[in-house]
Amino acid sequence: MKVLWTNWGLDNFDLLTIPPSFLAGFSSDDSAATTFGSDMGLVPGTNISAGRKLWRRSWNAQPYGPLYPLQTEGVAAGTDFYFNKNRLSGLWGAQTPLGLWLQENEITTLFFGGVNADQCVWGTFLDAYYKGFDVVYVEDISATESPEYATQMVKYNADLDGFLTNSTAILNAIK
């Protein structure tokens, strides 16, 4: 089973095409100075530059903590693939790098996990469902900082629009 990592990776062109409402939603003080592409300074308590907000190859656009080494190892080994995204969904619009790869490799079933479950994961899940993929939400590899009712909504609707499972069931099925 291939692992497809989809994470923020904005560039200058993206800043020209992102709608103002989306820019405002990612601003910490409703100004252009703190939205996508703004300098985030140093990671607190370190000398590490956080980079530009959600910018391609920046520290703050990497997978969380222990997941980043797993991603880089998998990509280097050819078992995993990485796709930049420039919206909440990795499959929004007519075509994205992830969507093109799925089409070229004739992938029809997608298993979803990640953060934030009710935002990026859910957005990509829904777009995949709308595009005709079989979608499976893996609840124990998904998380969010949103209130519990957001997770309940995702699980409820994932079970209606696709399938709901956990990693133990998947591992048992592929043995």
TORKE-623439 format. One record per residue: residue number from 1; residue in three letters; z, y, x of N, C-alpha, C, O in turn. Coordinates in steps of 0.1 Angstrom, whole numbers. Layout:
BEGIN
{resi:NUM&resn:ALA&nz:Z&ny:Y&nx:X&caz:Z&cay:Y&cax:X&cz:Z&cy:Y&cx:X&oz:Z&oy:Y&ox:X}
...
This chain:
BEGIN
{resi:1&resn:MET&nz:0&ny:-12&nx:9&caz:0&cay:0&cax:0&cz:0&cy:12&cx:9&oz:9&oy:14&ox:17}
{resi:2&resn:LYS&nz:-10&ny:21&nx:7&caz:-11&cay:33&cax:15&cz:0&cy:43&cx:10&oz:3&oy:44&ox:-2}
{resi:3&resn:VAL&nz:5&ny:51&nx:19&caz:14&cay:62&cax:15&cz:6&cy:75&cx:17&oz:1&oy:78&ox:28}
{resi:4&resn:LEU&nz:5&ny:83&nx:7&caz:-2&cay:95&cax:7&cz:8&cy:107&cx:6&oz:14&oy:109&ox:-5}
{resi:5&resn:TRP&nz:10&ny:114&nx:17&caz:19&cay:125&cax:17&cz:11&cy:138&cx:13&oz:1&oy:141&ox:18}
{resi:6&resn:THR&nz:17&ny:144&nx:3&caz:10&cay:157&cax:-2&cz:21&cy:168&cx:-1&oz:31&oy:167&ox:-8}
{resi:7&resn:ASN&nz:18&ny:178&nx:7&caz:29&cay:188&cax:8&cz:22&cy:202&cx:9&oz:10&oy:203&ox:12}
{resi:8&resn:TRP&nz:30&ny:212&nx:8&caz:24&cay:226&cax:9&cz:18&cy:227&cx:23&oz:23&oy:222&ox:33}
{resi:9&resn:GLY&nz:7&ny:235&nx:23&caz:0&cay:238&cax:35&cz:-10&cy:249&cx:32&oz:-22&oy:247&ox:33}
{resi:10&resn:LEU&nz:-5&ny:261&nx:30&caz:-13&cay:272&cax:27&cz:-20&cy:278&cx:39&oz:-16&oy:276&ox:50}
{resi:11&resn:ASP&nz:-31&ny:285&nx:36&caz:-38&cay:293&cax:47&cz:-41&cy:307&cx:41&oz:-38&oy:310&ox:30}
{resi:12&resn:ASN&nz:-48&ny:315&nx:49&caz:-51&cay:328&cax:45&cz:-60&cy:329&cx:33&oz:-58&oy:337&ox:24}
{resi:13&resn:PHE&nz:-70&ny:320&nx:32&caz:-78&cay:319&cax:20&cz:-70&cy:317&cx:7&oz:-73&oy:323&ox:-3}
{resi:14&resn:ASP&nz:-60&ny:308&nx:8&caz:-52&cay:305&cax:-4&cz:-45&cy:317&cx:-9&oz:-44&oy:319&ox:-21}
{resi:15&resn:LEU&nz:-41&ny:326&nx:0&caz:-34&cay:338&cax:-4&cz:-43&cy:347&cx:-13&oz:-38&oy:355&ox:-21}
{resi:16&resn:LEU&nz:-56&ny:346&nx:-10&caz:-66&cay:354&cax:-18&cz:-68&cy:349&cx:-32&oz:-73&oy:356&ox:-41}
{resi:17&resn:THR&nz:-65&ny:336&nx:-34&caz:-69&cay:330&cax:-46&cz:-57&cy:326&cx:-55&oz:-59&oy:321&ox:-66}
{resi:18&resn:ILE&nz:-45&ny:328&nx:-50&caz:-33&cay:324&cax:-58&cz:-30&cy:335&cx:-68&oz:-30&oy:347&ox:-64}
{resi:19&resn:PRO&nz:-29&ny:332&nx:-81&caz:-26&cay:342&cax:-91&cz:-13&cy:350&cx:-89&oz:-4&oy:344&ox:-84}
{resi:20&resn:PRO&nz:-13&ny:362&nx:-93&caz:0&cay:370&cax:-91&cz:12&cy:364&cx:-98&oz:23&oy:365&ox:-92}
{resi:21&resn:SER&nz:11&ny:357&nx:-109&caz:22&cay:351&cax:-115&cz:28&cy:340&cx:-106&oz:40&oy:338&ox:-106}
{resi:22&resn:PHE&nz:20&ny:333&nx:-100&caz:24&cay:322&cax:-91&cz:31&cy:328&cx:-78&oz:41&oy:323&ox:-73}
{resi:23&resn:LEU&nz:25&ny:339&nx:-73&caz:31&cay:346&cax:-62&cz:45&cy:351&cx:-65&oz:54&oy:349&ox:-57}
{resi:24&resn:ALA&nz:46&ny:357&nx:-77&caz:59&cay:362&cax:-81&cz:69&cy:351&cx:-83&oz:81&oy:352&ox:-79}
{resi:25&resn:GLY&nz:65&ny:339&nx:-88&caz:74&cay:328&cax:-90&cz:80&cy:322&cx:-77&oz:90&oy:316&ox:-77}
{resi:26&resn:PHE&nz:73&ny:325&nx:-66&caz:78&cay:320&cax:-53&cz:84&cy:331&cx:-44&oz:86&oy:329&ox:-32}
{resi:27&resn:SER&nz:86&ny:342&nx:-50&caz:92&cay:353&cax:-43&cz:107&cy:353&cx:-46&oz:112&oy:351&ox:-57}
{resi:28&resn:SER&nz:115&ny:355&nx:-35&caz:130&cay:355&cax:-37&cz:135&cy:368&cx:-43&oz:147&oy:368&ox:-47}
{resi:29&resn:ASP&nz:127&ny:378&nx:-42&caz:132&cay:391&cax:-48&cz:121&cy:399&cx:-55&oz:121&oy:411&ox:-56}
{resi:30&resn:ASP&nz:111&ny:392&nx:-60&caz:100&cay:397&cax:-68&cz:92&cy:407&cx:-60&oz:85&oy:416&ox:-66}
{resi:31&resn:SER&nz:91&ny:405&nx:-47&caz:82&cay:414&cax:-39&cz:73&cy:405&cx:-31&oz:75&oy:393&ox:-28}
{resi:32&resn:ALA&nz:62&ny:411&nx:-27&caz:52&cay:404&cax:-18&cz:58&cy:400&cx:-5&oz:53&oy:391&ox:2}
{resi:33&resn:ALA&nz:68&ny:407&nx:-1&caz:74&cay:405&cax:13&cz:81&cy:392&cx:14&oz:84&oy:387&ox:25}
{resi:34&resn:THR&nz:84&ny:385&nx:2&caz:92&cay:372&cax:3&cz:85&cy:361&cx:-4&oz:91&oy:351&ox:-7}
{resi:35&resn:THR&nz:72&ny:362&nx:-7&caz:65&cay:352&cax:-13&cz:57&cy:343&cx:-3&oz:60&oy:344&ox:9}
{resi:36&resn:PHE&nz:47&ny:335&nx:-8&caz:39&cay:327&cax:1&cz:35&cy:334&cx:13&oz:30&oy:346&ox:12}
{resi:37&resn:GLY&nz:36&ny:328&nx:25&caz:31&cay:333&cax:37&cz:40&cy:343&cx:44&oz:37&oy:348&ox:55}
{resi:38&resn:SER&nz:51&ny:347&nx:38&caz:60&cay:356&cax:44&cz:68&cy:349&cx:55&oz:70&oy:337&ox:54}
{resi:39&resn:ASP&nz:72&ny:357&nx:65&caz:80&cay:351&cax:76&cz:94&cy:348&cx:72&oz:100&oy:356&ox:66}
{resi:40&resn:MET&nz:98&ny:335&nx:74&caz:111&cay:331&cax:69&cz:122&cy:332&cx:80&oz:133&oy:329&ox:77}
{resi:41&resn:GLY&nz:118&ny:337&nx:92&caz:128&cay:338&cax:102&cz:132&cy:325&cx:108&oz:125&oy:315&ox:108}
{resi:42&resn:LEU&nz:145&ny:325&nx:113&caz:150&cay:313&cax:119&cz:157&cy:304&cx:109&oz:163&oy:309&ox:99}
{resi:43&resn:VAL&nz:157&ny:291&nx:112&caz:164&cay:281&cax:103&cz:179&cy:284&cx:106&oz:183&oy:284&ox:118}
{resi:44&resn:PRO&nz:187&ny:286&nx:96&caz:201&cay:290&cax:98&cz:208&cy:280&cx:108&oz:207&oy:268&ox:106}
{resi:45&resn:GLY&nz:215&ny:286&nx:118&caz:223&cay:278&cax:127&cz:215&cy:272&cx:138&oz:220&oy:264&ox:146}
{resi:46&resn:THR&nz:202&ny:276&nx:139&caz:193&cay:270&cax:150&cz:185&cy:281&cx:156&oz:186&oy:293&ox:152}
{resi:47&resn:ASN&nz:177&ny:277&nx:166&caz:167&cay:286&cax:172&cz:153&cy:282&cx:168&oz:143&oy:286&ox:174}
{resi:48&resn:ILE&nz:152&ny:274&nx:157&caz:140&cay:270&cax:152&cz:134&cy:280&cx:142&oz:140&oy:285&ox:133}
{resi:49&resn:SER&nz:121&ny:283&nx:145&caz:114&cay:292&cax:136&cz:110&cy:285&cx:123&oz:103&oy:274&ox:124}
{resi:50&resn:ALA&nz:114&ny:290&nx:112&caz:110&cay:284&cax:99&cz:96&cy:286&cx:96&oz:90&oy:278&ox:88}
{resi:51&resn:GLY&nz:90&ny:296&nx:102&caz:75&cay:299&cax:100&cz:73&cy:307&cx:87&oz:82&oy:312&ox:81}
{resi:52&resn:ARG&nz:60&ny:308&nx:84&caz:56&cay:315&cax:72&cz:59&cy:306&cx:60&oz:57&oy:293&ox:61}
{resi:53&resn:LYS&nz:63&ny:311&nx:49&caz:67&cay:303&cax:37&cz:56&cy:294&cx:32&oz:45&oy:299&ox:28}
{resi:54&resn:LEU&nz:58&ny:281&nx:33&caz:50&cay:270&cax:29&cz:36&cy:271&cx:35&oz:26&oy:267&ox:29}
{resi:55&resn:TRP&nz:36&ny:275&nx:47&caz:23&cay:277&cax:55&cz:20&cy:264&cx:62&oz:28&oy:257&ox:67}
{resi:56&resn:ARG&nz:7&ny:261&nx:63&caz:2&cay:249&cax:70&cz:8&cy:248&cx:84&oz:8&oy:258&ox:91}
{resi:57&resn:ARG&nz:13&ny:236&nx:87&caz:19&cay:233&cax:100&cz:32&cy:241&cx:103&oz:37&oy:240&ox:114}
{resi:58&resn:SER&nz:38&ny:247&nx:93&caz:51&cay:254&cax:96&cz:63&cy:245&cx:93&oz:61&oy:235&ox:86}
{resi:59&resn:TRP&nz:74&ny:248&nx:99&caz:86&cay:239&cax:98&cz:90&cy:238&cx:84&oz:93&oy:227&ox:79}
{resi:60&resn:ASN&nz:89&ny:249&nx:76&caz:94&cay:248&cax:62&cz:85&cy:241&cx:53&oz:88&oy:239&ox:41}
{resi:61&resn:ALA&nz:73&ny:237&nx:57&caz:64&cay:230&cax:49&cz:64&cy:215&cx:52&oz:56&oy:207&ox:47}
{resi:62&resn:GLN&nz:72&ny:211&nx:61&caz:73&cay:197&cax:65&cz:81&cy:189&cx:55&oz:90&oy:195&ox:48}
{resi:63&resn:PRO&nz:79&ny:176&nx:54&caz:88&cay:168&cax:46&cz:103&cy:169&cx:50&oz:105&oy:172&ox:62}
{resi:64&resn:TYR&nz:112&ny:167&nx:41&caz:126&cay:169&cax:44&cz:131&cy:160&cx:55&oz:128&oy:148&ox:56}
{resi:65&resn:GLY&nz:139&ny:165&nx:64&caz:147&cay:158&cax:74&cz:142&cy:145&cx:79&oz:132&oy:145&ox:87}
{resi:66&resn:PRO&nz:148&ny:134&nx:75&caz:144&cay:121&cax:81&cz:130&cy:116&cx:76&oz:125&oy:106&ox:81}
{resi:67&resn:LEU&nz:125&ny:122&nx:66&caz:111&cay:118&cax:61&cz:100&cy:123&cx:71&oz:90&oy:116&ox:72}
{resi:68&resn:TYR&nz:102&ny:134&nx:78&caz:92&cay:139&cax:86&cz:88&cy:129&cx:98&oz:76&oy:127&ox:99}
{resi:69&resn:PRO&nz:97&ny:123&nx:105&caz:93&cay:114&cax:115&cz:86&cy:101&cx:109&oz:76&oy:96&ox:115}
{resi:70&resn:LEU&nz:90&ny:97&nx:97&caz:83&cay:86&cax:90&cz:69&cy:90&cx:87&oz:60&oy:82&ox:88}
{resi:71&resn:GLN&nz:67&ny:102&nx:82&caz:53&cay:107&cax:79&cz:45&cy:107&cx:92&oz:34&oy:102&ox:92}
{resi:72&resn:THR&nz:49&ny:113&nx:103&caz:41&cay:114&cax:115&cz:38&cy:101&cx:121&oz:27&oy:98&ox:126}
{resi:73&resn:GLU&nz:48&ny:92&nx:120&caz:46&cay:78&cax:125&cz:35&cy:71&cx:117&oz:26&oy:64&ox:122}
{resi:74&resn:GLY&nz:36&ny:72&nx:104&caz:27&cay:65&cax:95&cz:13&cy:71&cx:96&oz:3&oy:63&ox:96}
{resi:75&resn:VAL&nz:12&ny:84&nx:97&caz:-2&cay:90&cax:99&cz:-8&cy:86&cx:113&oz:-19&oy:82&ox:113}
{resi:76&resn:ALA&nz:0&ny:86&nx:123&caz:-4&cay:81&cax:136&cz:-9&cy:67&cx:136&oz:-18&oy:63&ox:143}
{resi:77&resn:ALA&nz:-2&ny:58&nx:129&caz:-5&cay:44&cax:128&cz:-17&cy:41&cx:119&oz:-22&oy:30&ox:119}
{resi:78&resn:GLY&nz:-21&ny:51&nx:110&caz:-32&cay:49&cax:101&cz:-28&cy:43&cx:88&oz:-37&oy:39&ox:80}
{resi:79&resn:THR&nz:-15&ny:41&nx:86&caz:-10&cay:35&cax:73&cz:-8&cy:45&cx:63&oz:-7&oy:42&ox:51}
{resi:80&resn:ASP&nz:-5&ny:58&nx:67&caz:-2&cay:69&cax:58&cz:-13&cy:80&cx:60&oz:-20&oy:80&ox:71}
{resi:81&resn:PHE&nz:-14&ny:88&nx:50&caz:-24&cay:99&cax:51&cz:-17&cy:112&cx:46&oz:-8&oy:111&ox:37}
{resi:82&resn:TYR&nz:-21&ny:123&nx:51&caz:-14&cay:136&cax:48&cz:-25&cy:145&cx:42&oz:-36&oy:146&ox:47}
{resi:83&resn:PHE&nz:-21&ny:152&nx:31&caz:-30&cay:162&cax:24&cz:-22&cy:174&cx:22&oz:-11&oy:174&ox:16}
{resi:84&resn:ASN&nz:-28&ny:186&nx:26&caz:-22&cay:199&cax:23&cz:-25&cy:202&cx:8&oz:-35&oy:197&ox:3}
{resi:85&resn:LYS&nz:-16&ny:209&nx:2&caz:-19&cay:214&cax:-12&cz:-16&cy:229&cx:-12&oz:-8&oy:234&ox:-4}
{resi:86&resn:ASN&nz:-22&ny:236&nx:-22&caz:-19&cay:250&cax:-23&cz:-15&cy:254&cx:-37&oz:-15&oy:266&ox:-41}
{resi:87&resn:ARG&nz:-11&ny:245&nx:-45&caz:-5&cay:247&cax:-58&cz:6&cy:237&cx:-60&oz:8&oy:228&ox:-52}
{resi:88&resn:LEU&nz:13&ny:237&nx:-71&caz:24&cay:227&cax:-74&cz:18&cy:213&cx:-74&oz:24&oy:204&ox:-70}
{resi:89&resn:SER&nz:6&ny:212&nx:-80&caz:0&cay:199&cax:-81&cz:-10&cy:197&cx:-69&oz:-17&oy:206&ox:-65}
{resi:90&resn:GLY&nz:-10&ny:185&nx:-64&caz:-19&cay:181&cax:-53&cz:-33&cy:177&cx:-59&oz:-42&oy:174&ox:-52}
{resi:91&resn:LEU&nz:-34&ny:177&nx:-72&caz:-47&cay:174&cax:-79&cz:-52&cy:184&cx:-89&oz:-60&oy:181&ox:-98}
{resi:92&resn:TRP&nz:-47&ny:196&nx:-87&caz:-51&cay:207&cax:-97&cz:-66&cy:210&cx:-95&oz:-71&oy:208&ox:-85}
{resi:93&resn:GLY&nz:-72&ny:215&nx:-106&caz:-85&cay:220&cax:-105&cz:-96&cy:209&cx:-104&oz:-93&oy:197&ox:-106}
{resi:94&resn:ALA&nz:-108&ny:213&nx:-101&caz:-119&cay:204&cax:-100&cz:-118&cy:194&cx:-89&oz:-122&oy:182&ox:-90}
{resi:95&resn:GLN&nz:-114&ny:199&nx:-77&caz:-113&cay:190&cax:-66&cz:-103&cy:195&cx:-55&oz:-102&oy:207&ox:-53}
{resi:96&resn:THR&nz:-95&ny:186&nx:-50&caz:-86&cay:189&cax:-39&cz:-88&cy:178&cx:-28&oz:-95&oy:168&ox:-30}
{resi:97&resn:PRO&nz:-83&ny:181&nx:-16&caz:-85&cay:170&cax:-5&cz:-79&cy:157&cx:-10&oz:-86&oy:147&ox:-7}
{resi:98&resn:LEU&nz:-68&ny:157&nx:-16&caz:-62&cay:144&cax:-21&cz:-72&cy:138&cx:-31&oz:-74&oy:126&ox:-31}
{resi:99&resn:GLY&nz:-76&ny:145&nx:-41&caz:-85&cay:140&cax:-51&cz:-98&cy:134&cx:-45&oz:-103&oy:124&ox:-50}
{resi:100&resn:LEU&nz:-104&ny:141&nx:-36&caz:-116&cay:136&cax:-29&cz:-113&cy:123&cx:-22&oz:-122&oy:114&ox:-23}
{resi:101&resn:TRP&nz:-102&ny:122&nx:-15&caz:-99&cay:110&cax:-8&cz:-97&cy:98&cx:-18&oz:-102&oy:87&ox:-15}
{resi:102&resn:LEU&nz:-90&ny:101&nx:-29&caz:-88&cay:90&cax:-39&cz:-101&cy:86&cx:-45&oz:-104&oy:74&ox:-47}
{resi:103&resn:GLN&nz:-110&ny:95&nx:-47&caz:-124&cay:92&cax:-53&cz:-132&cy:84&cx:-42&oz:-138&oy:73&ox:-46}
{resi:104&resn:GLU&nz:-132&ny:88&nx:-30&caz:-140&cay:81&cax:-20&cz:-134&cy:67&cx:-17&oz:-142&oy:58&ox:-13}
{resi:105&resn:ASN&nz:-122&ny:65&nx:-19&caz:-115&cay:52&cax:-16&cz:-113&cy:44&cx:-29&oz:-107&oy:33&ox:-28}
{resi:106&resn:GLU&nz:-119&ny:48&nx:-40&caz:-119&cay:41&cax:-53&cz:-105&cy:37&cx:-57&oz:-102&oy:26&ox:-61}
{resi:107&resn:ILE&nz:-95&ny:46&nx:-55&caz:-81&cay:43&cax:-58&cz:-80&cy:47&cx:-73&oz:-84&oy:57&ox:-78}
{resi:108&resn:THR&nz:-73&ny:38&nx:-81&caz:-72&cay:40&cax:-95&cz:-57&cy:41&cx:-100&oz:-54&oy:46&ox:-111}
{resi:109&resn:THR&nz:-48&ny:36&nx:-92&caz:-34&cay:35&cax:-95&cz:-26&cy:43&cx:-85&oz:-28&oy:41&ox:-73}
{resi:110&resn:LEU&nz:-17&ny:52&nx:-90&caz:-9&cay:60&cax:-81&cz:6&cy:58&cx:-84&oz:10&oy:59&ox:-96}
{resi:111&resn:PHE&nz:14&ny:56&nx:-74&caz:28&cay:56&cax:-75&cz:34&cy:69&cx:-70&oz:30&oy:74&ox:-60}
{resi:112&resn:PHE&nz:43&ny:75&nx:-78&caz:48&cay:89&cax:-75&cz:63&cy:89&cx:-71&oz:71&oy:83&ox:-78}
{resi:113&resn:GLY&nz:66&ny:96&nx:-61&caz:80&cay:99&cax:-57&cz:79&cy:112&cx:-49&oz:69&oy:115&ox:-43}
{resi:114&resn:GLY&nz:91&ny:118&nx:-48&caz:92&cay:130&cax:-39&cz:100&cy:141&cx:-46&oz:108&oy:138&ox:-55}
{resi:115&resn:VAL&nz:99&ny:153&nx:-41&caz:106&cay:164&cax:-45&cz:96&cy:176&cx:-47&oz:86&oy:176&ox:-41}
{resi:116&resn:ASN&nz:99&ny:184&nx:-56&caz:109&cay:184&cax:-67&cz:103&cy:176&cx:-78&oz:91&oy:179&ox:-82}
{resi:117&resn:ALA&nz:110&ny:166&nx:-84&caz:105&cay:157&cax:-94&cz:99&cy:164&cx:-106&oz:89&oy:160&ox:-111}
{resi:118&resn:ASP&nz:106&ny:175&nx:-110&caz:101&cay:182&cax:-122&cz:91&cy:193&cx:-120&oz:87&oy:200&ox:-129}
{resi:119&resn:GLN&nz:87&ny:195&nx:-107&caz:78&cay:205&cax:-104&cz:65&cy:199&cx:-98&oz:56&oy:196&ox:-104}
{resi:120&resn:CYS&nz:66&ny:198&nx:-84&caz:54&cay:193&cax:-77&cz:50&cy:179&cx:-81&oz:39&oy:175&ox:-83}
{resi:121&resn:VAL&nz:60&ny:170&nx:-81&caz:58&cay:156&cax:-84&cz:52&cy:155&cx:-98&oz:42&oy:148&ox:-101}
{resi:122&resn:TRP&nz:59&ny:161&nx:-107&caz:55&cay:160&cax:-121&cz:41&cy:167&cx:-123&oz:33&oy:162&ox:-131}
{resi:123&resn:GLY&nz:39&ny:178&nx:-117&caz:26&cay:185&cax:-118&cz:14&cy:176&cx:-113&oz:4&oy:175&ox:-120}
{resi:124&resn:THR&nz:16&ny:169&nx:-102&caz:6&cay:160&cax:-97&cz:5&cy:148&cx:-106&oz:-7&oy:143&ox:-108}
{resi:125&resn:PHE&nz:16&ny:142&nx:-110&caz:16&cay:131&cax:-119&cz:7&cy:134&cx:-132&oz:-2&oy:126&ox:-135}
{resi:126&resn:LEU&nz:10&ny:146&nx:-138&caz:2&cay:149&cax:-150&cz:-12&cy:151&cx:-147&oz:-21&oy:146&ox:-155}
{resi:127&resn:ASP&nz:-16&ny:158&nx:-136&caz:-30&cay:160&cax:-133&cz:-37&cy:147&cx:-131&oz:-48&oy:145&ox:-135}
{resi:128&resn:ALA&nz:-30&ny:138&nx:-124&caz:-36&cay:124&cax:-121&cz:-38&cy:117&cx:-135&oz:-48&oy:111&ox:-137}
{resi:129&resn:TYR&nz:-28&ny:118&nx:-144&caz:-29&cay:112&cax:-157&cz:-41&cy:118&cx:-164&oz:-49&oy:111&ox:-170}
{resi:130&resn:TYR&nz:-43&ny:131&nx:-164&caz:-54&cay:138&cax:-171&cz:-67&cy:134&cx:-165&oz:-77&oy:134&ox:-172}
{resi:131&resn:LYS&nz:-67&ny:131&nx:-152&caz:-80&cay:127&cax:-146&cz:-83&cy:112&cx:-147&oz:-93&oy:108&ox:-142}
{resi:132&resn:GLY&nz:-74&ny:105&nx:-154&caz:-77&cay:91&cax:-157&cz:-71&cy:81&cx:-148&oz:-75&oy:69&ox:-149}
{resi:133&resn:PHE&nz:-62&ny:85&nx:-139&caz:-56&cay:75&cax:-130&cz:-45&cy:68&cx:-138&oz:-39&oy:73&ox:-147}
{resi:134&resn:ASP&nz:-42&ny:55&nx:-134&caz:-30&cay:49&cax:-139&cz:-18&cy:54&cx:-130&oz:-19&oy:54&ox:-118}
{resi:135&resn:VAL&nz:-8&ny:60&nx:-137&caz:3&cay:67&cax:-130&cz:16&cy:60&cx:-132&oz:19&oy:56&ox:-143}
{resi:136&resn:VAL&nz:24&ny:58&nx:-121&caz:36&cay:51&cax:-121&cz:47&cy:61&cx:-114&oz:45&oy:64&ox:-102}
{resi:137&resn:TYR&nz:57&ny:64&nx:-121&caz:68&cay:73&cax:-116&cz:79&cy:64&cx:-111&oz:84&oy:55&ox:-118}
{resi:138&resn:VAL&nz:82&ny:65&nx:-98&caz:92&cay:57&cax:-91&cz:105&cy:65&cx:-91&oz:106&oy:74&ox:-82}
{resi:139&resn:GLU&nz:114&ny:63&nx:-100&caz:125&cay:72&cax:-102&cz:135&cy:72&cx:-90&oz:141&oy:83&ox:-88}
{resi:140&resn:ASP&nz:137&ny:62&nx:-83&caz:147&cay:62&cax:-72&cz:142&cy:67&cx:-59&oz:150&oy:68&ox:-49}
{resi:141&resn:ILE&nz:130&ny:72&nx:-59&caz:125&cay:79&cax:-47&cz:120&cy:93&cx:-50&oz:112&oy:99&ox:-44}
{resi:142&resn:SER&nz:126&ny:98&nx:-61&caz:123&cay:111&cax:-66&cz:136&cy:119&cx:-68&oz:146&oy:113&ox:-72}
{resi:143&resn:ALA&nz:135&ny:132&nx:-66&caz:147&cay:140&cax:-67&cz:144&cy:154&cx:-70&oz:132&oy:159&ox:-68}
{resi:144&resn:THR&nz:154&ny:162&nx:-75&caz:152&cay:176&cax:-77&cz:165&cy:183&cx:-77&oz:176&oy:177&ox:-78}
{resi:145&resn:GLU&nz:165&ny:196&nx:-74&caz:177&cay:204&cax:-75&cz:179&cy:211&cx:-89&oz:188&oy:218&ox:-91}
{resi:146&resn:SER&nz:169&ny:208&nx:-98&caz:170&cay:214&cax:-111&cz:181&cy:207&cx:-119&oz:186&oy:196&ox:-115}
{resi:147&resn:PRO&nz:184&ny:212&nx:-131&caz:194&cay:206&cax:-139&cz:190&cy:192&cx:-143&oz:178&oy:188&ox:-143}
{resi:148&resn:GLU&nz:200&ny:183&nx:-147&caz:198&cay:169&cax:-150&cz:187&cy:168&cx:-161&oz:180&oy:158&ox:-161}
{resi:149&resn:TYR&nz:187&ny:177&nx:-171&caz:178&cay:176&cax:-182&cz:163&cy:176&cx:-177&oz:155&oy:171&ox:-184}
{resi:150&resn:ALA&nz:161&ny:182&nx:-166&caz:147&cay:183&cax:-161&cz:143&cy:169&cx:-156&oz:132&oy:164&ox:-159}
{resi:151&resn:THR&nz:152&ny:162&nx:-150&caz:149&cay:148&cax:-146&cz:147&cy:139&cx:-158&oz:139&oy:130&ox:-158}
{resi:152&resn:GLN&nz:156&ny:141&nx:-168&caz:154&cay:133&cax:-180&cz:141&cy:135&cx:-187&oz:135&oy:126&ox:-192}
{resi:153&resn:MET&nz:136&ny:148&nx:-187&caz:123&cay:151&cax:-193&cz:112&cy:143&cx:-185&oz:103&oy:137&ox:-191}
{resi:154&resn:VAL&nz:113&ny:144&nx:-172&caz:102&cay:137&cax:-164&cz:102&cy:122&cx:-167&oz:92&oy:116&ox:-169}
{resi:155&resn:LYS&nz:114&ny:116&nx:-166&caz:115&cay:101&cax:-169&cz:110&cy:98&cx:-183&oz:102&oy:88&ox:-185}
{resi:156&resn:TYR&nz:114&ny:105&nx:-193&caz:110&cay:103&cax:-206&cz:94&cy:104&cx:-208&oz:88&oy:95&ox:-213}
{resi:157&resn:ASN&nz:89&ny:114&nx:-203&caz:74&cay:116&cax:-204&cz:66&cy:108&cx:-195&oz:55&oy:103&ox:-199}
{resi:158&resn:ALA&nz:71&ny:104&nx:-183&caz:64&cay:95&cax:-174&cz:63&cy:81&cx:-181&oz:53&oy:75&ox:-179}
{resi:159&resn:ASP&nz:73&ny:77&nx:-188&caz:72&cay:65&cax:-195&cz:63&cy:65&cx:-207&oz:58&oy:54&ox:-211}
{resi:160&resn:LEU&nz:60&ny:77&nx:-212&caz:50&cay:78&cax:-223&cz:36&cy:79&cx:-217&oz:26&oy:73&ox:-223}
{resi:161&resn:ASP&nz:34&ny:87&nx:-207&caz:21&cay:90&cax:-201&cz:16&cy:80&cx:-191&oz:4&oy:79&ox:-187}
{resi:162&resn:GLY&nz:25&ny:72&nx:-186&caz:22&cay:62&cax:-176&cz:33&cy:51&cx:-176&oz:36&oy:45&ox:-186}
{resi:163&resn:PHE&nz:38&ny:48&nx:-164&caz:48&cay:38&cax:-163&cz:60&cy:43&cx:-155&oz:58&oy:52&ox:-146}
{resi:164&resn:LEU&nz:71&ny:38&nx:-158&caz:84&cay:41&cax:-151&cz:89&cy:29&cx:-144&oz:90&oy:18&ox:-150}
{resi:165&resn:THR&nz:93&ny:30&nx:-131&caz:98&cay:19&cax:-124&cz:108&cy:24&cx:-113&oz:111&oy:36&ox:-112}
{resi:166&resn:ASN&nz:112&ny:15&nx:-104&caz:120&cay:18&cax:-93&cz:115&cy:10&cx:-81&oz:107&oy:1&ox:-82}
{resi:167&resn:SER&nz:119&ny:14&nx:-69&caz:114&cay:8&cax:-57&cz:118&cy:-7&cx:-55&oz:110&oy:-14&ox:-50}
{resi:168&resn:THR&nz:129&ny:-11&nx:-60&caz:133&cay:-25&cax:-60&cz:123&cy:-33&cx:-67&oz:119&oy:-44&ox:-62}
{resi:169&resn:ALA&nz:119&ny:-29&nx:-79&caz:109&cay:-37&cax:-87&cz:96&cy:-37&cx:-80&oz:89&oy:-48&ox:-80}
{resi:170&resn:ILE&nz:92&ny:-27&nx:-73&caz:79&cay:-27&cax:-66&cz:80&cy:-36&cx:-54&oz:71&oy:-44&ox:-52}
{resi:171&resn:LEU&nz:90&ny:-35&nx:-47&caz:92&cay:-44&cax:-35&cz:92&cy:-59&cx:-39&oz:86&oy:-67&ox:-32}
{resi:172&resn:ASN&nz:99&ny:-62&nx:-50&caz:99&cay:-76&cax:-55&cz:86&cy:-80&cx:-59&oz:82&oy:-92&ox:-57}
{resi:173&resn:ALA&nz:78&ny:-71&nx:-65&caz:65&cay:-75&cax:-70&cz:55&cy:-78&cx:-59&oz:45&oy:-85&ox:-61}
{resi:174&resn:ILE&nz:56&ny:-71&nx:-48&caz:46&cay:-73&cax:-37&cz:50&cy:-83&cx:-26&oz:43&oy:-85&ox:-17}
{resi:175&resn:LYS&nz:61&ny:-90&nx:-29&caz:66&cay:-100&cax:-19&cz:56&cy:-112&cx:-19&oz:58&oy:-122&ox:-12}
